[in-house]
Amino acid sequence: MSVVRSNKFLIAEKPGTLMRKYAVPCIISLLVAALYNIVDQIFIANAAYLGSYGNAANTVVFPLTVVALAIAVMIGDGTCA
């Protein structure tokens, strides 16, 4: 016996409500990624052998990470919806 989920709420709900409902996981994941970067910067700054070069590398890579995460969440949430 398979469970069939009804997607009728996608038609019945207002688009603004659906956007808010499905945008929340995306926003949370991007905030967690930003917090992860802040923690990385703190740990890298405390490492004596990395110093400013480590922070510079992290600063360069972080925007690429955010773009990759945004694309992954967009595809994941889009296929889930």
All heavy atoms as a GROMACS GRO file, in nm:
protein
  596
    1MET      N    1   0.084  -0.118   0.000
    1MET     CA    2   0.000   0.000   0.000
    1MET      C    3   0.089   0.124   0.000
    1MET      O    4   0.177   0.139   0.084
    1MET     CB    5  -0.087  -0.003   0.126
    1MET     CG    6  -0.182   0.114   0.132
    1MET     SD    7  -0.305   0.089   0.259
    1MET     CE    8  -0.237   0.189   0.387
    2SER      N    9   0.071   0.209  -0.094
    2SER     CA   10   0.153   0.330  -0.103
    2SER      C   11   0.075   0.450  -0.050
    2SER      O   12  -0.047   0.457  -0.061
    2SER     CB   13   0.196   0.355  -0.246
    2SER     OG   14   0.084   0.384  -0.326
    3VAL      N   15   0.148   0.543   0.005
    3VAL     CA   16   0.088   0.664   0.059
    3VAL      C   17   0.094   0.771  -0.049
    3VAL      O   18   0.200   0.801  -0.102
    3VAL     CB   19   0.163   0.711   0.185
    3VAL    CG1   20   0.104   0.841   0.236
    3VAL    CG2   21   0.158   0.604   0.291
    4VAL      N   22  -0.019   0.826  -0.083
    4VAL     CA   23  -0.026   0.931  -0.185
    4VAL      C   24  -0.053   1.062  -0.114
    4VAL      O   25  -0.153   1.076  -0.043
    4VAL     CB   26  -0.138   0.902  -0.288
    4VAL    CG1   27  -0.146   1.014  -0.389
    4VAL    CG2   28  -0.114   0.770  -0.355
    5ARG      N   29   0.038   1.158  -0.131
    5ARG     CA   30   0.020   1.288  -0.068
    5ARG      C   31  -0.056   1.379  -0.162
    5ARG      O   32  -0.031   1.382  -0.282
    5ARG     CB   33   0.155   1.349  -0.034
    5ARG     CG   34   0.230   1.269   0.070
    5ARG     CD   35   0.357   1.334   0.108
    5ARG     NE   36   0.327   1.463   0.168
    5ARG     CZ   37   0.418   1.553   0.199
    5ARG    NH1   38   0.544   1.527   0.174
    5ARG    NH2   39   0.386   1.667   0.252
    6SER      N   40  -0.147   1.455  -0.107
    6SER     CA   41  -0.225   1.546  -0.187
    6SER      C   42  -0.151   1.680  -0.200
    6SER      O   43  -0.103   1.734  -0.101
    6SER     CB   44  -0.361   1.569  -0.121
    6SER     OG   45  -0.432   1.666  -0.192
    7ASN      N   46  -0.140   1.729  -0.320
    7ASN     CA   47  -0.076   1.858  -0.346
    7ASN      C   48  -0.179   1.965  -0.380
    7ASN      O   49  -0.146   2.064  -0.444
    7ASN     CB   50   0.025   1.845  -0.459
    7ASN     CG   51   0.145   1.763  -0.419
    7ASN    OD1   52   0.182   1.760  -0.303
    7ASN    ND2   53   0.204   1.694  -0.514
    8LYS      N   54  -0.302   1.946  -0.336
    8LYS     CA   55  -0.407   2.042  -0.367
    8LYS      C   56  -0.384   2.177  -0.300
    8LYS      O   57  -0.433   2.278  -0.348
    8LYS     CB   58  -0.543   1.984  -0.326
    8LYS     CG   59  -0.585   1.866  -0.409
    8LYS     CD   60  -0.720   1.812  -0.366
    8LYS     CE   61  -0.752   1.688  -0.448
    8LYS     NZ   62  -0.879   1.630  -0.408
    9PHE      N   63  -0.309   2.176  -0.190
    9PHE     CA   64  -0.283   2.304  -0.123
    9PHE      C   65  -0.200   2.397  -0.211
    9PHE      O   66  -0.205   2.518  -0.193
    9PHE     CB   67  -0.214   2.281   0.012
    9PHE     CG   68  -0.072   2.235   0.002
    9PHE    CD1   69   0.030   2.327   0.007
    9PHE    CD2   70  -0.041   2.101  -0.013
    9PHE    CE1   71   0.162   2.285  -0.002
    9PHE    CE2   72   0.089   2.059  -0.022
    9PHE     CZ   73   0.192   2.152  -0.017
   10LEU      N   74  -0.124   2.342  -0.307
   10LEU     CA   75  -0.046   2.428  -0.396
   10LEU      C   76  -0.136   2.512  -0.487
   10LEU      O   77  -0.099   2.620  -0.529
   10LEU     CB   78   0.049   2.342  -0.481
   10LEU     CG   79   0.164   2.275  -0.406
   10LEU    CD1   80   0.238   2.180  -0.497
   10LEU    CD2   81   0.257   2.378  -0.347
   11ILE      N   82  -0.254   2.461  -0.513
   11ILE     CA   83  -0.351   2.535  -0.595
   11ILE      C   84  -0.435   2.626  -0.507
   11ILE      O   85  -0.467   2.739  -0.544
   11ILE     CB   86  -0.440   2.437  -0.674
   11ILE    CG1   87  -0.355   2.355  -0.769
   11ILE    CG2   88  -0.550   2.511  -0.749
   11ILE    CD1   89  -0.428   2.241  -0.835
   12ALA      N   90  -0.470   2.579  -0.387
   12ALA     CA   91  -0.562   2.653  -0.301
   12ALA      C   92  -0.496   2.770  -0.230
   12ALA      O   93  -0.561   2.874  -0.208
   12ALA     CB   94  -0.622   2.558  -0.197
   13GLU      N   95  -0.370   2.757  -0.194
   13GLU     CA   96  -0.302   2.864  -0.119
   13GLU      C   97  -0.267   2.981  -0.209
   13GLU      O   98  -0.248   2.966  -0.330
   13GLU     CB   99  -0.174   2.810  -0.055
   13GLU     CG  100  -0.197   2.714   0.057
   13GLU     CD  101  -0.252   2.780   0.183
   13GLU    OE1  102  -0.226   2.900   0.204
   13GLU    OE2  103  -0.321   2.710   0.258
   14LYS      N  104  -0.253   3.097  -0.146
   14LYS     CA  105  -0.210   3.216  -0.219
   14LYS      C  106  -0.061   3.203  -0.250
   14LYS      O  107   0.016   3.144  -0.173
   14LYS     CB  108  -0.233   3.340  -0.134
   14LYS     CG  109  -0.380   3.368  -0.108
   14LYS     CD  110  -0.395   3.491  -0.022
   14LYS     CE  111  -0.542   3.514   0.008
   14LYS     NZ  112  -0.562   3.628   0.098
   15PRO      N  113  -0.017   3.259  -0.363
   15PRO     CA  114   0.126   3.249  -0.400
   15PRO      C  115   0.219   3.309  -0.295
   15PRO      O  116   0.326   3.255  -0.269
   15PRO     CB  117   0.135   3.326  -0.532
   15PRO     CG  118  -0.002   3.320  -0.589
   15PRO     CD  119  -0.094   3.319  -0.472
   16GLY      N  120   0.179   3.419  -0.233
   16GLY     CA  121   0.264   3.480  -0.131
   16GLY      C  122   0.285   3.389  -0.011
   16GLY      O  123   0.395   3.380   0.044
   17THR      N  124   0.179   3.320   0.029
   17THR     CA  125   0.190   3.226   0.140
   17THR      C  126   0.282   3.111   0.104
   17THR      O  127   0.366   3.069   0.186
   17THR     CB  128   0.050   3.171   0.176
   17THR    OG1  129  -0.037   3.280   0.204
   17THR    CG2  130   0.056   3.078   0.294
   18LEU      N  131   0.268   3.059  -0.016
   18LEU     CA  132   0.355   2.949  -0.060
   18LEU      C  133   0.500   2.994  -0.071
   18LEU      O  134   0.592   2.918  -0.034
   18LEU     CB  135   0.307   2.894  -0.194
   18LEU     CG  136   0.175   2.818  -0.191
   18LEU    CD1  137   0.129   2.786  -0.333
   18LEU    CD2  138   0.188   2.692  -0.109
   19MET      N  139   0.523   3.116  -0.119
   19MET     CA  140   0.660   3.166  -0.130
   19MET      C  141   0.724   3.176   0.008
   19MET      O  142   0.839   3.138   0.026
   19MET     CB  143   0.661   3.302  -0.200
   19MET     CG  144   0.633   3.294  -0.348
   19MET     SD  145   0.758   3.206  -0.438
   19MET     CE  146   0.890   3.324  -0.432
   20ARG      N  147   0.649   3.229   0.105
   20ARG     CA  148   0.703   3.240   0.241
   20ARG      C  149   0.729   3.102   0.299
   20ARG      O  150   0.832   3.079   0.363
   20ARG     CB  151   0.608   3.318   0.330
   20ARG     CG  152   0.613   3.468   0.310
   20ARG     CD  153   0.538   3.542   0.418
   20ARG     NE  154   0.396   3.508   0.422
   20ARG     CZ  155   0.302   3.563   0.346
   20ARG    NH1  156   0.337   3.656   0.259
   20ARG    NH2  157   0.178   3.527   0.356
   21LYS      N  158   0.638   3.009   0.273
   21LYS     CA  159   0.651   2.875   0.329
   21LYS      C  160   0.774   2.803   0.274
   21LYS      O  161   0.847   2.737   0.347
   21LYS     CB  162   0.526   2.794   0.298
   21LYS     CG  163   0.528   2.654   0.352
   21LYS     CD  164   0.398   2.583   0.319
   21LYS     CE  165   0.400   2.441   0.371
   21LYS     NZ  166   0.277   2.370   0.339
   22TYR      N  167   0.798   2.816   0.145
   22TYR     CA  168   0.910   2.746   0.083
   22TYR      C  169   1.040   2.825   0.087
   22TYR      O  170   1.146   2.769   0.063
   22TYR     CB  171   0.875   2.707  -0.061
   22TYR     CG  172   0.778   2.592  -0.067
   22TYR    CD1  173   0.648   2.609  -0.108
   22TYR    CD2  174   0.819   2.465  -0.027
   22TYR    CE1  175   0.560   2.503  -0.112
   22TYR    CE2  176   0.731   2.359  -0.029
   22TYR     CZ  177   0.601   2.378  -0.072
   22TYR     OH  178   0.515   2.273  -0.074
   23ALA      N  179   1.032   2.954   0.117
   23ALA     CA  180   1.154   3.034   0.124
   23ALA      C  181   1.224   3.019   0.259
   23ALA      O  182   1.345   3.038   0.267
   23ALA     CB  183   1.122   3.182   0.099
   24VAL      N  184   1.151   2.984   0.362
   24VAL     CA  185   1.209   2.975   0.496
   24VAL      C  186   1.324   2.874   0.502
   24VAL      O  187   1.431   2.907   0.556
   24VAL     CB  188   1.100   2.944   0.601
   24VAL    CG1  189   1.159   2.910   0.736
   24VAL    CG2  190   1.006   3.063   0.615
   25PRO      N  191   1.312   2.752   0.449
   25PRO     CA  192   1.428   2.661   0.453
   25PRO      C  193   1.549   2.714   0.377
   25PRO      O  194   1.663   2.695   0.421
   25PRO     CB  195   1.376   2.532   0.388
   25PRO     CG  196   1.229   2.539   0.398
   25PRO     CD  197   1.194   2.683   0.395
   26CYS      N  198   1.525   2.784   0.267
   26CYS     CA  199   1.636   2.842   0.191
   26CYS      C  200   1.708   2.949   0.273
   26CYS      O  201   1.831   2.953   0.277
   26CYS     CB  202   1.584   2.903   0.061
   26CYS     SG  203   1.513   2.786  -0.052
   27ILE      N  204   1.630   3.034   0.336
   27ILE     CA  205   1.688   3.142   0.416
   27ILE      C  206   1.767   3.085   0.533
   27ILE      O  207   1.879   3.130   0.562
   27ILE     CB  208   1.577   3.238   0.464
   27ILE    CG1  209   1.517   3.311   0.344
   27ILE    CG2  210   1.630   3.336   0.566
   27ILE    CD1  211   1.390   3.387   0.375
   28ILE      N  212   1.711   2.985   0.599
   28ILE     CA  213   1.781   2.924   0.713
   28ILE      C  214   1.912   2.861   0.670
   28ILE      O  215   2.015   2.876   0.737
   28ILE     CB  216   1.689   2.822   0.783
   28ILE    CG1  217   1.574   2.894   0.854
   28ILE    CG2  218   1.768   2.737   0.883
   28ILE    CD1  219   1.469   2.802   0.910
   29SER      N  220   1.912   2.791   0.557
   29SER     CA  221   2.035   2.727   0.512
   29SER      C  222   2.142   2.829   0.476
   29SER      O  223   2.261   2.809   0.504
   29SER     CB  224   2.008   2.634   0.394
   29SER     OG  225   1.970   2.709   0.281
   30LEU      N  226   2.105   2.940   0.416
   30LEU     CA  227   2.202   3.044   0.384
   30LEU      C  228   2.255   3.113   0.509
   30LEU      O  229   2.373   3.149   0.517
   30LEU     CB  230   2.141   3.146   0.287
   30LEU     CG  231   2.115   3.092   0.146
   30LEU    CD1  232   2.040   3.195   0.063
   30LEU    CD2  233   2.244   3.053   0.078
   31LEU      N  234   2.169   3.131   0.610
   31LEU     CA  235   2.215   3.189   0.736
   31LEU      C  236   2.312   3.095   0.809
   31LEU      O  237   2.411   3.139   0.867
   31LEU     CB  238   2.096   3.221   0.826
   31LEU     CG  239   2.012   3.341   0.785
   31LEU    CD1  240   1.888   3.353   0.875
   31LEU    CD2  241   2.093   3.468   0.788
   32VAL      N  242   2.284   2.965   0.803
   32VAL     CA  243   2.375   2.868   0.864
   32VAL      C  244   2.510   2.870   0.792
   32VAL      O  245   2.615   2.862   0.855
   32VAL     CB  246   2.312   2.727   0.864
   32VAL    CG1  247   2.413   2.620   0.900
   32VAL    CG2  248   2.195   2.723   0.961
   33ALA      N  249   2.507   2.882   0.661
   33ALA     CA  250   2.632   2.889   0.584
   33ALA      C  251   2.712   3.014   0.622
   33ALA      O  252   2.834   3.010   0.633
   33ALA     CB  253   2.604   2.886   0.436
   34ALA      N  254   2.642   3.126   0.641
   34ALA     CA  255   2.711   3.249   0.680
   34ALA      C  256   2.769   3.235   0.820
   34ALA      O  257   2.882   3.280   0.846
   34ALA     CB  258   2.615   3.367   0.674
   35LEU      N  259   2.696   3.172   0.911
   35LEU     CA  260   2.747   3.150   1.046
   35LEU      C  261   2.868   3.057   1.042
   35LEU      O  262   2.965   3.078   1.116
   35LEU     CB  263   2.637   3.090   1.134
   35LEU     CG  264   2.673   3.063   1.278
   35LEU    CD1  265   2.706   3.194   1.350
   35LEU    CD2  266   2.561   2.991   1.349
   36TYR      N  267   2.863   2.957   0.956
   36TYR     CA  268   2.976   2.866   0.938
   36TYR      C  269   3.101   2.942   0.893
   36TYR      O  270   3.211   2.916   0.939
   36TYR     CB  271   2.938   2.758   0.837
   36TYR     CG  272   3.043   2.655   0.812
   36TYR    CD1  273   3.073   2.557   0.906
   36TYR    CD2  274   3.115   2.653   0.692
   36TYR    CE1  275   3.170   2.462   0.884
   36TYR    CE2  276   3.211   2.558   0.668
   36TYR     CZ  277   3.238   2.463   0.765
   36TYR     OH  278   3.334   2.370   0.741
   37ASN      N  279   3.083   3.038   0.805
   37ASN     CA  280   3.195   3.119   0.758
   37ASN      C  281   3.252   3.204   0.871
   37ASN      O  282   3.374   3.218   0.884
   37ASN     CB  283   3.152   3.209   0.643
   37ASN     CG  284   3.267   3.290   0.589
   37ASN    OD1  285   3.375   3.238   0.568
   37ASN    ND2  286   3.246   3.418   0.568
   38ILE      N  287   3.167   3.259   0.954
   38ILE     CA  288   3.214   3.341   1.066
   38ILE      C  289   3.297   3.256   1.162
   38ILE      O  290   3.405   3.297   1.207
   38ILE     CB  291   3.095   3.407   1.138
   38ILE    CG1  292   3.031   3.511   1.048
   38ILE    CG2  293   3.138   3.471   1.270
   38ILE    CD1  294   2.899   3.564   1.097
   39VAL      N  295   3.248   3.137   1.192
   39VAL     CA  296   3.321   3.047   1.281
   39VAL      C  297   3.455   3.007   1.217
   39VAL      O  298   3.558   3.000   1.285
   39VAL     CB  299   3.235   2.923   1.316
   39VAL    CG1  300   3.315   2.820   1.392
   39VAL    CG2  301   3.114   2.966   1.397
   40ASP      N  302   3.454   2.980   1.087
   40ASP     CA  303   3.579   2.948   1.017
   40ASP      C  304   3.679   3.062   1.028
   40ASP      O  305   3.799   3.040   1.050
   40ASP     CB  306   3.552   2.919   0.870
   40ASP     CG  307   3.514   2.776   0.844
   40ASP    OD1  308   3.525   2.695   0.939
   40ASP    OD2  309   3.474   2.746   0.732
   41GLN      N  310   3.632   3.184   1.010
   41GLN     CA  311   3.722   3.299   1.019
   41GLN      C  312   3.785   3.309   1.158
   41GLN      O  313   3.903   3.342   1.172
   41GLN     CB  314   3.646   3.429   0.987
   41GLN     CG  315   3.604   3.442   0.844
   41GLN     CD  316   3.719   3.477   0.751
   41GLN    OE1  317   3.831   3.497   0.791
   41GLN    NE2  318   3.688   3.483   0.624
   42ILE      N  319   3.707   3.279   1.262
   42ILE     CA  320   3.760   3.285   1.398
   42ILE      C  321   3.866   3.178   1.419
   42ILE      O  322   3.974   3.206   1.472
   42ILE     CB  323   3.645   3.270   1.500
   42ILE    CG1  324   3.554   3.393   1.495
   42ILE    CG2  325   3.699   3.249   1.641
   42ILE    CD1  326   3.425   3.379   1.572
   43PHE      N  327   3.838   3.055   1.375
   43PHE     CA  328   3.936   2.947   1.392
   43PHE      C  329   4.062   2.972   1.310
   43PHE      O  330   4.174   2.946   1.356
   43PHE     CB  331   3.875   2.811   1.356
   43PHE     CG  332   3.793   2.752   1.466
   43PHE    CD1  333   3.655   2.744   1.453
   43PHE    CD2  334   3.852   2.705   1.581
   43PHE    CE1  335   3.579   2.689   1.554
   43PHE    CE2  336   3.777   2.650   1.683
   43PHE     CZ  337   3.639   2.641   1.670
   44ILE      N  338   4.046   3.022   1.189
   44ILE     CA  339   4.162   3.048   1.104
   44ILE      C  340   4.246   3.161   1.162
   44ILE      O  341   4.369   3.157   1.160
   44ILE     CB  342   4.117   3.080   0.960
   44ILE    CG1  343   4.062   2.954   0.893
   44ILE    CG2  344   4.230   3.138   0.878
   44ILE    CD1  345   3.995   2.979   0.760
   45ALA      N  346   4.180   3.263   1.217
   45ALA     CA  347   4.254   3.375   1.276
   45ALA      C  348   4.334   3.331   1.397
   45ALA      O  349   4.441   3.387   1.425
   45ALA     CB  350   4.157   3.486   1.314
   46ASN      N  351   4.286   3.229   1.468
   46ASN     CA  352   4.358   3.181   1.587
   46ASN      C  353   4.471   3.084   1.552
   46ASN      O  354   4.554   3.054   1.638
   46ASN     CB  355   4.261   3.113   1.684
   46ASN     CG  356   4.174   3.214   1.754
   46ASN    OD1  357   4.212   3.328   1.775
   46ASN    ND2  358   4.054   3.173   1.789
   47ALA      N  359   4.476   3.036   1.429
   47ALA     CA  360   4.584   2.945   1.388
   47ALA      C  361   4.706   3.029   1.351
   47ALA      O  362   4.703   3.110   1.259
   47ALA     CB  363   4.540   2.861   1.270
   48ALA      N  364   4.813   3.008   1.423
   48ALA     CA  365   4.934   3.090   1.404
   48ALA      C  366   4.997   3.067   1.267
   48ALA      O  367   5.056   3.159   1.209
   48ALA     CB  368   5.034   3.058   1.514
   49TYR      N  369   4.986   2.947   1.212
   49TYR     CA  370   5.052   2.917   1.085
   49TYR      C  371   4.972   2.965   0.963
   49TYR      O  372   5.024   2.965   0.853
   49TYR     CB  373   5.078   2.766   1.073
   49TYR     CG  374   4.954   2.680   1.083
   49TYR    CD1  375   4.886   2.642   0.968
   49TYR    CD2  376   4.907   2.637   1.205
   49TYR    CE1  377   4.773   2.564   0.977
   49TYR    CE2  378   4.794   2.559   1.214
   49TYR     CZ  379   4.727   2.522   1.100
   49TYR     OH  380   4.615   2.446   1.108
   50LEU      N  381   4.846   3.006   0.980
   50LEU     CA  382   4.767   3.053   0.866
   50LEU      C  383   4.762   3.205   0.860
   50LEU      O  384   4.793   3.265   0.757
   50LEU     CB  385   4.624   2.998   0.874
   50LEU     CG  386   4.610   2.849   0.852
   50LEU    CD1  387   4.468   2.804   0.876
   50LEU    CD2  388   4.653   2.813   0.712
   51GLY      N  389   4.719   3.266   0.967
   51GLY     CA  390   4.715   3.412   0.973
   51GLY      C  391   4.626   3.476   0.869
   51GLY      O  392   4.519   3.427   0.837
   52SER      N  393   4.675   3.584   0.812
   52SER     CA  394   4.594   3.661   0.719
   52SER      C  395   4.575   3.590   0.585
   52SER      O  396   4.476   3.613   0.517
   52SER     CB  397   4.656   3.799   0.696
   52SER     OG  398   4.784   3.785   0.639
   53TYR      N  399   4.668   3.504   0.547
   53TYR     CA  400   4.652   3.430   0.421
   53TYR      C  401   4.533   3.335   0.428
   53TYR      O  402   4.459   3.318   0.331
   53TYR     CB  403   4.778   3.353   0.385
   53TYR     CG  404   4.893   3.441   0.345
   53TYR    CD1  405   5.012   3.440   0.415
   53TYR    CD2  406   4.881   3.527   0.237
   53TYR    CE1  407   5.117   3.520   0.379
   53TYR    CE2  408   4.986   3.609   0.199
   53TYR     CZ  409   5.103   3.606   0.271
   53TYR     OH  410   5.206   3.688   0.235
   54GLY      N  411   4.515   3.272   0.541
   54GLY     CA  412   4.400   3.183   0.559
   54GLY      C  413   4.270   3.258   0.555
   54GLY      O  414   4.173   3.214   0.493
   55ASN      N  415   4.264   3.374   0.620
   55ASN     CA  416   4.142   3.455   0.616
   55ASN      C  417   4.115   3.508   0.476
   55ASN      O  418   4.001   3.516   0.432
   55ASN     CB  419   4.153   3.571   0.715
   55ASN     CG  420   4.122   3.528   0.856
   55ASN    OD1  421   4.056   3.427   0.878
   55ASN    ND2  422   4.170   3.604   0.952
   56ALA      N  423   4.220   3.544   0.404
   56ALA     CA  424   4.203   3.592   0.266
   56ALA      C  425   4.148   3.480   0.177
   56ALA      O  426   4.058   3.503   0.096
   56ALA     CB  427   4.335   3.643   0.211
   57ALA      N  428   4.201   3.360   0.193
   57ALA     CA  429   4.152   3.247   0.113
   57ALA      C  430   4.006   3.216   0.146
   57ALA      O  431   3.925   3.191   0.055
   57ALA     CB  432   4.239   3.124   0.139
   58ASN      N  433   3.972   3.221   0.272
   58ASN     CA  434   3.834   3.195   0.312
   58ASN      C  435   3.740   3.303   0.258
   58ASN      O  436   3.627   3.275   0.217
   58ASN     CB  437   3.824   3.186   0.464
   58ASN     CG  438   3.695   3.124   0.510
   58ASN    OD1  439   3.615   3.076   0.431
   58ASN    ND2  440   3.675   3.124   0.640
   59THR      N  441   3.786   3.427   0.257
   59THR     CA  442   3.706   3.537   0.205
   59THR      C  443   3.682   3.523   0.055
   59THR      O  444   3.575   3.559   0.004
   59THR     CB  445   3.774   3.672   0.236
   59THR    OG1  446   3.793   3.681   0.378
   59THR    CG2  447   3.692   3.788   0.188
   60VAL      N  448   3.779   3.472  -0.017
   60VAL     CA  449   3.764   3.453  -0.161
   60VAL      C  450   3.669   3.337  -0.191
   60VAL      O  451   3.585   3.345  -0.282
   60VAL     CB  452   3.902   3.428  -0.227
   60VAL    CG1  453   3.887   3.382  -0.370
   60VAL    CG2  454   3.986   3.554  -0.219
   61VAL      N  455   3.677   3.230  -0.114
   61VAL     CA  456   3.600   3.110  -0.142
   61VAL      C  457   3.455   3.121  -0.094
   61VAL      O  458   3.366   3.059  -0.151
   61VAL     CB  459   3.669   2.987  -0.080
   61VAL    CG1  460   3.584   2.864  -0.086
   61VAL    CG2  461   3.802   2.963  -0.149
   62PHE      N  462   3.429   3.200   0.010
   62PHE     CA  463   3.295   3.206   0.069
   62PHE      C  464   3.186   3.244  -0.032
   62PHE      O  465   3.081   3.178  -0.035
   62PHE     CB  466   3.293   3.299   0.189
   62PHE     CG  467   3.157   3.312   0.251
   62PHE    CD1  468   3.098   3.203   0.313
   62PHE    CD2  469   3.087   3.430   0.246
   62PHE    CE1  470   2.972   3.213   0.369
   62PHE    CE2  471   2.962   3.442   0.301
   62PHE     CZ  472   2.904   3.333   0.364
   63PRO      N  473   3.202   3.347  -0.115
   63PRO     CA  474   3.095   3.378  -0.212
   63PRO      C  475   3.068   3.262  -0.308
   63PRO      O  476   2.952   3.237  -0.345
   63PRO     CB  477   3.148   3.500  -0.287
   63PRO     CG  478   3.246   3.561  -0.195
   63PRO     CD  479   3.307   3.449  -0.119
   64LEU      N  480   3.172   3.190  -0.346
   64LEU     CA  481   3.151   3.074  -0.434
   64LEU      C  482   3.072   2.966  -0.362
   64LEU      O  483   2.986   2.900  -0.422
   64LEU     CB  484   3.287   3.020  -0.480
   64LEU     CG  485   3.376   3.117  -0.555
   64LEU    CD1  486   3.512   3.055  -0.581
   64LEU    CD2  487   3.310   3.161  -0.684
   65THR      N  488   3.098   2.948  -0.234
   65THR     CA  489   3.025   2.852  -0.154
   65THR      C  490   2.878   2.891  -0.143
   65THR      O  491   2.789   2.806  -0.152
   65THR     CB  492   3.088   2.840  -0.014
   65THR    OG1  493   3.225   2.810  -0.027
   65THR    CG2  494   3.020   2.735   0.069
   66VAL      N  495   2.852   3.019  -0.123
   66VAL     CA  496   2.714   3.066  -0.111
   66VAL      C  497   2.639   3.045  -0.242
   66VAL      O  498   2.523   3.002  -0.243
   66VAL     CB  499   2.709   3.214  -0.068
   66VAL    CG1  500   2.569   3.270  -0.079
   66VAL    CG2  501   2.762   3.230   0.072
   67VAL      N  502   2.702   3.072  -0.354
   67VAL     CA  503   2.638   3.052  -0.484
   67VAL      C  504   2.609   2.904  -0.506
   67VAL      O  505   2.498   2.866  -0.548
   67VAL     CB  506   2.726   3.109  -0.598
   67VAL    CG1  507   2.674   3.066  -0.733
   67VAL    CG2  508   2.731   3.260  -0.589
   68ALA      N  509   2.704   2.817  -0.474
   68ALA     CA  510   2.683   2.673  -0.490
   68ALA      C  511   2.572   2.624  -0.398
   68ALA      O  512   2.486   2.544  -0.440
   68ALA     CB  513   2.812   2.598  -0.461
   69LEU      N  514   2.568   2.673  -0.275
   69LEU     CA  515   2.462   2.634  -0.182
   69LEU      C  516   2.327   2.685  -0.229
   69LEU      O  517   2.226   2.613  -0.220
   69LEU     CB  518   2.493   2.686  -0.041
   69LEU     CG  519   2.392   2.652   0.067
   69LEU    CD1  520   2.386   2.500   0.086
   69LEU    CD2  521   2.429   2.720   0.196
   70ALA      N  522   2.322   2.807  -0.280
   70ALA     CA  523   2.196   2.862  -0.329
   70ALA      C  524   2.142   2.780  -0.447
   70ALA      O  525   2.022   2.752  -0.454
   70ALA     CB  526   2.214   3.008  -0.370
   71ILE      N  527   2.229   2.740  -0.537
   71ILE     CA  528   2.186   2.658  -0.652
   71ILE      C  529   2.138   2.522  -0.604
   71ILE      O  530   2.035   2.471  -0.649
   71ILE     CB  531   2.299   2.646  -0.754
   71ILE    CG1  532   2.324   2.783  -0.820
   71ILE    CG2  533   2.266   2.541  -0.860
   71ILE    CD1  534   2.448   2.788  -0.906
   72ALA      N  535   2.212   2.463  -0.510
   72ALA     CA  536   2.173   2.331  -0.458
   72ALA      C  537   2.038   2.337  -0.386
   72ALA      O  538   1.953   2.249  -0.404
   72ALA     CB  539   2.281   2.279  -0.364
   73VAL      N  540   2.017   2.440  -0.305
   73VAL     CA  541   1.890   2.453  -0.234
   73VAL      C  542   1.777   2.483  -0.332
   73VAL      O  543   1.665   2.433  -0.317
   73VAL     CB  544   1.901   2.562  -0.125
   73VAL    CG1  545   1.766   2.595  -0.066
   73VAL    CG2  546   1.995   2.517  -0.017
   74MET      N  547   1.805   2.564  -0.434
   74MET     CA  548   1.703   2.594  -0.534
   74MET      C  549   1.658   2.468  -0.604
   74MET      O  550   1.537   2.442  -0.619
   74MET     CB  551   1.757   2.693  -0.637
   74MET     CG  552   1.660   2.724  -0.750
   74MET     SD  553   1.732   2.827  -0.878
   74MET     CE  554   1.854   2.718  -0.949
   75ILE      N  555   1.752   2.384  -0.644
   75ILE     CA  556   1.717   2.259  -0.711
   75ILE      C  557   1.648   2.164  -0.614
   75ILE      O  558   1.546   2.103  -0.646
   75ILE     CB  559   1.843   2.196  -0.773
   75ILE    CG1  560   1.895   2.282  -0.887
   75ILE    CG2  561   1.814   2.053  -0.822
   75ILE    CD1  562   2.030   2.241  -0.939
   76GLY      N  563   1.701   2.154  -0.492
   76GLY     CA  564   1.643   2.063  -0.394
   76GLY      C  565   1.502   2.102  -0.353
   76GLY      O  566   1.412   2.019  -0.351
   77ASP      N  567   1.481   2.230  -0.321
   77ASP     CA  568   1.348   2.276  -0.283
   77ASP      C  569   1.252   2.276  -0.403
   77ASP      O  570   1.134   2.249  -0.388
   77ASP     CB  571   1.353   2.415  -0.223
   77ASP     CG  572   1.401   2.414  -0.080
   77ASP    OD1  573   1.414   2.304  -0.024
   77ASP    OD2  574   1.425   2.523  -0.024
   78GLY      N  575   1.305   2.304  -0.520
   78GLY     CA  576   1.220   2.304  -0.639
   78GLY      C  577   1.170   2.164  -0.673
   78GLY      O  578   1.053   2.145  -0.707
   79THR      N  579   1.257   2.066  -0.663
   79THR     CA  580   1.212   1.930  -0.692
   79THR      C  581   1.124   1.876  -0.580
   79THR      O  582   1.036   1.793  -0.605
   79THR     CB  583   1.332   1.836  -0.713
   79THR    OG1  584   1.417   1.841  -0.598
   79THR    CG2  585   1.411   1.874  -0.836
   80CYS      N  586   1.148   1.922  -0.458
   80CYS     CA  587   1.065   1.878  -0.346
   80CYS      C  588   0.923   1.934  -0.359
   80CYS      O  589   0.826   1.865  -0.329
   80CYS     CB  590   1.128   1.923  -0.215
   80CYS     SG  591   1.035   1.875  -0.070
   81ALA      N  592   0.914   2.059  -0.403
   81ALA     CA  593   0.782   2.121  -0.415
   81ALA      C  594   0.706   2.060  -0.530
   81ALA      O  595   0.588   2.050  -0.532
   81ALA     CB  596   0.796   2.271  -0.436
   0.00000   0.00000   0.00000
